[in-house]
Amino acid sequence: MALKKALLPRILLDDVSCMRNAQQILRHVNISIHDGGALVLTGTNGSGKSTFLRMLAGFSKPSAGQILWNGHDVTNSGVFQQYRLQLNWLSLKDAINERFTVLDNVLWFELLEGKEGKSLAALELMGLGRLAKEKSRMLSMGQRKRVQIARLLAIDRPIWLLDEPSVALDDDGVRLLEYVIAEHRKKGGIVIAATHLPIKIDDAMYLKLPPRFPRKMTFTGMLDRGELM
């Protein structure tokens, strides 16, 4: 009996190494992520989690190895143009226009996707329905993060790249985040999150980035810091 051919991973890190400011963050990483999968990058602040996430997004190249999407190198310009349309990015910069209403701050991104009809429902799910017509300048930091998560739901792309997604959220907000991540994965979506705070993501793969050591101090640098005086 012929064996069934294994499905190609949606995202494959093939012997990937990553540098930041001439320092090695990780080396020789091999990870396969299939539809519905999750990868969590952990480590202390400054360990390079955001740098590694940006590399996964195709914004920078690995120092060695390849990142493959559907078997194709994402640093290839033609592949990247297709790959980036699969990505939903949540960063520490919320890109919220305080002159817009809460709803408009989600609806604008949805309309740029050529979509319509999910923004209000997404805000309601995130507990912000009653604030939809309010100006965004009135939002707390936690509410601003909920608006970002509502955008993920409204834009509805398959690969989520989340940079510290639980920062500023209260306990209820974290539980909502965990819920929407689980629901996204049930539909075959992929989640890659960089975080130093605990988030419950069932059956996720974990990749811990080691602490970064300071560069070797030069004689001039020690003078500048007053260590030789």
C-alpha positions as CSV (number, residue, x, y, z in Angstrom):
1,M,0.0,0.0,0.0
2,A,1.4,3.4,-1.0
3,L,2.1,5.7,1.9
4,K,0.2,9.0,2.0
5,K,2.5,11.9,1.1
6,A,3.2,14.2,4.1
7,L,1.7,17.7,3.9
8,L,4.3,20.4,3.4
9,P,4.6,22.7,6.4
10,R,3.0,26.1,5.9
11,I,6.1,27.8,7.4
12,L,9.5,26.1,7.7
13,L,12.6,27.5,9.5
14,D,15.4,25.6,7.8
15,D,18.7,25.9,9.8
16,V,18.0,29.5,10.5
17,S,20.4,31.8,12.4
18,C,19.6,35.4,13.4
19,M,21.8,38.4,14.2
20,R,21.1,41.6,16.0
21,N,23.6,44.4,16.2
22,A,26.4,42.0,15.2
23,Q,25.4,39.6,18.0
24,Q,24.0,36.1,17.6
25,I,20.4,35.7,18.8
26,L,19.8,32.1,17.7
27,R,21.6,29.7,15.5
28,H,20.7,26.6,13.5
29,V,17.0,26.7,14.3
30,N,14.7,24.1,12.6
31,I,11.0,24.4,13.1
32,S,8.0,23.3,11.1
33,I,4.6,25.0,11.5
34,H,1.5,23.5,10.0
35,D,-2.0,25.1,9.7
36,G,-3.4,25.5,13.2
37,G,0.0,25.6,14.7
38,A,1.5,28.0,17.2
39,L,5.0,29.1,18.1
40,V,5.8,31.1,21.2
41,L,9.1,33.1,21.4
42,T,10.1,33.7,25.0
43,G,13.0,35.4,26.7
44,T,14.0,38.4,28.7
45,N,13.5,42.0,27.5
46,G,16.2,42.8,25.0
47,S,16.9,39.1,24.1
48,G,15.8,39.8,20.5
49,K,12.2,38.5,20.4
50,S,10.9,41.4,18.3
51,T,14.0,41.1,16.0
52,F,13.3,37.4,15.4
53,L,9.6,38.1,14.8
54,R,10.4,40.8,12.2
55,M,12.7,38.3,10.5
56,L,9.8,35.8,10.4
57,A,7.7,38.6,8.8
58,G,10.3,38.9,6.0
59,F,11.4,42.4,7.0
60,S,15.0,41.2,7.4
61,K,17.0,38.3,6.2
62,P,18.3,35.4,8.4
63,S,22.1,35.5,8.8
64,A,22.0,31.9,7.7
65,G,19.4,29.4,6.6
66,Q,16.0,30.0,5.0
67,I,12.4,30.8,6.1
68,L,10.1,29.0,3.7
69,W,6.4,29.6,3.1
70,N,4.7,26.9,1.2
71,G,8.2,25.7,0.3
72,H,9.4,29.1,-1.1
73,D,11.9,31.4,0.4
74,V,10.1,34.5,1.8
75,T,13.1,36.7,1.1
76,N,12.5,36.3,-2.6
77,S,10.8,39.5,-3.7
78,G,8.1,37.7,-5.7
79,V,7.3,35.3,-2.9
80,F,7.3,38.1,-0.3
81,Q,4.7,40.1,-2.1
82,Q,2.3,37.1,-1.7
83,Y,3.5,36.1,1.8
84,R,3.0,39.5,3.3
85,L,-0.7,39.4,2.3
86,Q,-1.0,36.3,4.6
87,L,0.3,38.2,7.7
88,N,-1.5,40.0,10.4
89,W,0.9,42.0,12.5
90,L,0.3,43.2,16.1
91,S,3.2,45.4,17.4
92,L,3.8,47.5,20.5
93,K,3.0,50.5,18.4
94,D,-0.8,50.5,18.2
95,A,-1.2,52.9,15.2
96,I,-4.4,54.3,16.7
97,N,-5.5,57.7,15.4
98,E,-6.9,59.6,18.4
99,R,-9.0,61.9,16.2
100,F,-10.9,58.9,14.9
101,T,-13.6,57.0,16.6
102,V,-12.8,53.6,18.0
103,L,-14.9,52.0,15.3
104,D,-13.1,54.0,12.5
105,N,-9.7,52.8,13.8
106,V,-10.7,49.3,13.0
107,L,-12.9,49.9,10.0
108,W,-10.2,51.8,8.2
109,F,-7.9,48.8,8.3
110,E,-10.7,46.5,7.2
111,L,-11.6,48.7,4.2
112,L,-7.9,48.7,3.1
113,E,-8.3,45.0,2.9
114,G,-11.3,45.4,0.6
115,K,-13.5,43.8,3.3
116,E,-16.4,45.1,5.3
117,G,-18.8,44.0,8.1
118,K,-16.5,42.6,10.8
119,S,-15.2,45.6,12.6
120,L,-18.2,46.3,14.9
121,A,-18.6,42.6,15.7
122,A,-14.9,42.4,16.5
123,L,-15.1,45.4,18.9
124,E,-18.1,43.9,20.6
125,L,-16.3,40.6,21.1
126,M,-13.4,42.5,22.7
127,G,-15.8,44.3,25.0
128,L,-15.6,47.7,23.3
129,G,-18.9,47.8,21.5
130,R,-20.3,50.5,23.8
131,L,-17.3,52.7,22.9
132,A,-17.5,52.2,19.2
133,K,-18.6,55.8,18.5
134,E,-16.3,57.4,21.1
135,K,-13.0,59.2,20.2
136,S,-10.0,57.0,20.6
137,R,-8.2,59.5,22.7
138,M,-10.4,58.4,25.6
139,L,-9.1,54.9,25.6
140,S,-6.9,53.4,28.3
141,M,-3.8,51.4,27.4
142,G,-5.6,48.1,27.9
143,Q,-8.5,49.3,25.7
144,R,-6.1,50.4,23.0
145,K,-4.6,46.8,23.0
146,R,-8.1,45.4,22.7
147,V,-8.6,47.6,19.6
148,Q,-5.5,46.1,18.1
149,I,-6.8,42.6,18.7
150,A,-10.1,43.6,17.1
151,R,-8.2,44.6,14.0
152,L,-6.7,41.1,13.8
153,L,-10.3,39.7,13.8
154,A,-11.6,42.2,11.3
155,I,-8.7,41.9,8.8
156,D,-8.8,38.1,9.1
157,R,-5.5,37.0,7.7
158,P,-4.3,33.4,8.3
159,I,-0.8,34.1,9.9
160,W,-0.8,36.2,13.1
161,L,2.6,37.7,14.3
162,L,2.1,39.0,17.8
163,D,4.7,41.1,19.5
164,E,3.9,41.2,23.3
165,P,0.2,40.8,22.7
166,S,-0.8,40.7,26.4
167,V,1.1,43.8,27.5
168,A,-1.4,46.3,29.2
169,L,-4.2,43.8,29.2
170,D,-6.0,43.0,32.5
171,D,-6.9,39.4,33.4
172,D,-10.2,39.5,31.4
173,G,-8.3,40.9,28.4
174,V,-5.7,38.1,28.6
175,R,-8.5,35.5,28.7
176,L,-10.1,37.1,25.6
177,L,-6.8,37.1,23.8
178,E,-6.3,33.4,24.6
179,Y,-9.8,32.7,23.3
180,V,-9.4,34.5,20.0
181,I,-6.0,32.8,19.5
182,A,-7.6,29.4,20.1
183,E,-10.5,30.2,17.7
184,H,-8.2,31.4,15.0
185,R,-6.2,28.1,15.3
186,K,-9.4,26.0,15.1
187,K,-10.0,27.6,11.7
188,G,-6.5,26.6,10.5
189,G,-4.8,29.9,11.4
190,I,-1.2,30.1,12.6
191,V,-0.1,32.1,15.6
192,I,3.5,33.2,16.3
193,A,3.8,35.2,19.4
194,A,6.8,36.9,21.1
195,T,6.2,37.4,24.8
196,H,7.8,37.6,28.2
197,L,4.4,37.2,29.9
198,P,2.6,33.9,30.3
199,I,-0.2,33.3,27.7
200,K,-2.1,30.0,27.6
201,I,-1.7,28.6,24.1
202,D,-2.4,24.9,24.0
203,D,0.0,22.6,22.2
204,A,2.3,25.5,21.2
205,M,6.0,25.1,20.4
206,Y,8.2,27.2,22.6
207,L,11.5,28.7,21.5
208,K,13.5,30.5,24.3
209,L,15.9,33.2,23.2
210,P,19.0,33.4,25.5
211,P,19.9,36.6,27.3
212,R,22.1,38.9,25.2
213,F,25.5,39.6,26.6
214,P,26.8,43.1,26.3
215,R,29.4,43.8,23.7
216,K,33.0,43.7,24.8
217,M,33.8,47.1,26.3
218,T,36.6,49.1,24.6
219,F,39.1,51.3,26.3
220,T,37.2,54.4,24.9
221,G,33.9,53.1,26.0
222,M,35.2,52.6,29.6
223,L,36.5,56.2,29.5
224,D,33.1,57.4,28.4
225,R,31.4,55.6,31.3
226,G,34.0,56.9,33.8
227,E,35.1,53.4,34.7
228,L,38.8,54.3,34.6
229,M,38.5,57.5,36.6
